[in-house]
Amino acid sequence: MEELFYTCPYCFSGVSILADLSLPEQEYIEDCERCCNPIEFKIIAENLQLVSLEAEPLGQ
C-alpha cells in the first residue's frame, strides 16, 4: 500500500489515501476525511508506480 496525496475537490484540504499500486486501474468512491463529502477516485499504476490519480466530486 502506498500513501497518495490529493486535494479535496470540496474543501480543498490536502488529504491522503492508501492505494494498492499492484492493481493497474482502480475506481472507487471514498469520503473526504475532513469534510465527509464523497469523492470518486481513479488511479492508474504501472510497474508499482503511480501514473495518474484523479479525485473528482461524485457525479462530475
C-alpha positions in Angstrom: 0.0 0.0 0.0 1.2 3.5 -0.9 0.1 6.8 0.7 -1.1 9.1 -2.1 -1.8 12.8 -1.5 -4.6 14.8 -3.2 -6.6 18.0 -2.8 -10.2 17.5 -1.8 -12.5 19.0 -4.6 -15.0 20.2 -1.9 -13.0 21.6 1.0 -9.6 22.0 -0.8 -7.8 20.4 2.1 -4.6 18.4 1.4 -5.6 14.8 2.3 -4.1 11.3 1.7 -5.4 7.9 0.9 -3.8 4.4 0.8 -3.8 2.7 -2.6 -2.6 -0.7 -3.8 -0.4 0.1 -6.8 -0.1 -3.6 -7.8 -3.5 -3.1 -9.4 -3.2 -1.3 -12.8 -6.5 0.5 -12.7 -8.8 1.3 -9.8 -12.1 3.3 -9.5 -13.9 3.8 -6.2 -15.7 6.2 -4.0 -14.5 7.3 -0.6 -15.5 10.2 1.7 -13.1 13.0 2.4 -11.7 12.5 5.9 -12.0 16.3 6.6 -15.4 17.3 5.2 -17.0 13.8 4.7 -18.2 14.6 1.1 -18.0 11.6 -1.4 -15.0 11.7 -3.9 -14.6 9.5 -6.9 -11.1 8.3 -7.3 -9.5 7.0 -10.5 -6.0 5.6 -10.0 -3.7 4.2 -12.7 -0.5 2.4 -11.9 2.2 0.8 -13.9 5.1 -1.4 -12.5 4.0 -0.5 -9.0 4.4 3.3 -9.8 1.6 5.8 -9.8 0.8 7.1 -13.3 -2.4 9.0 -12.6 -4.5 10.0 -9.7 -7.9 11.8 -10.2 -10.0 12.9 -7.3 -13.3 14.3 -8.5 -16.6 15.3 -6.8 -19.1 12.5 -7.1 -21.2 12.7 -10.3 -18.8 15.2 -12.1 
